[in-house]
């Protein structure tokens, strides 16, 4: 059980790091992840992406 938790934590960290580095995730992966989440979390995620993307565009 202990090794499983360590592996899960590594995955929890590696996913966002890969996204930050590559700036794109495969659409199929995004779709599979989003369909497992409650609608309110998907809404929060979409609003967050809009704010972050508008700030990035403003800096360019």
C-alpha positions as CSV (number, residue, x, y, z in Angstrom):
1,X,0.0,0.0,0.0
2,X,2.8,2.4,0.8
3,X,4.4,2.0,-2.6
4,X,1.1,2.6,-4.3
5,X,0.7,5.9,-2.4
6,X,4.2,7.0,-3.4
7,X,3.6,6.1,-7.1
8,X,0.3,8.0,-7.0
9,X,2.0,11.1,-5.5
10,X,4.6,11.0,-8.2
11,X,1.9,10.8,-10.9
12,X,0.1,13.7,-9.2
13,X,3.2,15.8,-9.5
14,X,4.4,14.6,-13.0
15,X,1.1,15.3,-14.8
16,X,1.0,19.1,-14.1
17,X,4.8,19.4,-14.7
18,X,4.4,17.7,-18.1
19,X,1.5,20.0,-19.0
20,X,3.5,23.1,-18.0
21,X,6.4,21.9,-20.1
22,X,4.6,20.8,-23.3
23,X,1.7,23.4,-23.0
24,X,-0.7,20.8,-24.7
25,X,-2.3,17.6,-23.7
26,X,-3.8,15.1,-26.1
27,X,-7.5,15.8,-26.6
28,X,-8.4,12.2,-25.8
29,X,-6.7,12.4,-22.5
30,X,-8.4,15.7,-21.6
31,X,-11.8,14.3,-22.6
32,X,-11.4,11.1,-20.5
33,X,-10.3,13.2,-17.5
34,X,-13.1,15.8,-17.8
35,X,-15.9,13.2,-18.1
36,X,-14.9,11.7,-14.7
37,X,-15.2,15.0,-12.9
38,X,-18.4,16.6,-11.5
39,X,-19.8,19.4,-13.6
40,X,-19.0,22.1,-11.0
41,X,-15.3,21.2,-11.2
42,X,-15.3,21.3,-15.0
43,X,-16.8,24.8,-14.8
44,X,-14.2,26.0,-12.3
45,X,-11.5,24.6,-14.6
46,X,-12.9,26.3,-17.6
47,X,-13.0,29.7,-15.8
48,X,-9.5,29.2,-14.5
49,X,-8.2,28.5,-18.0
50,X,-9.9,31.6,-19.4
51,X,-8.3,33.8,-16.7
52,X,-4.9,32.3,-17.1
53,X,-5.0,32.4,-20.9
54,X,-6.2,36.1,-20.9
55,X,-3.3,37.0,-18.6
56,X,-0.8,35.2,-20.8
57,X,-2.1,37.0,-23.9
58,X,-1.9,40.4,-22.0
59,X,1.7,39.8,-21.2
60,X,2.7,39.0,-24.8
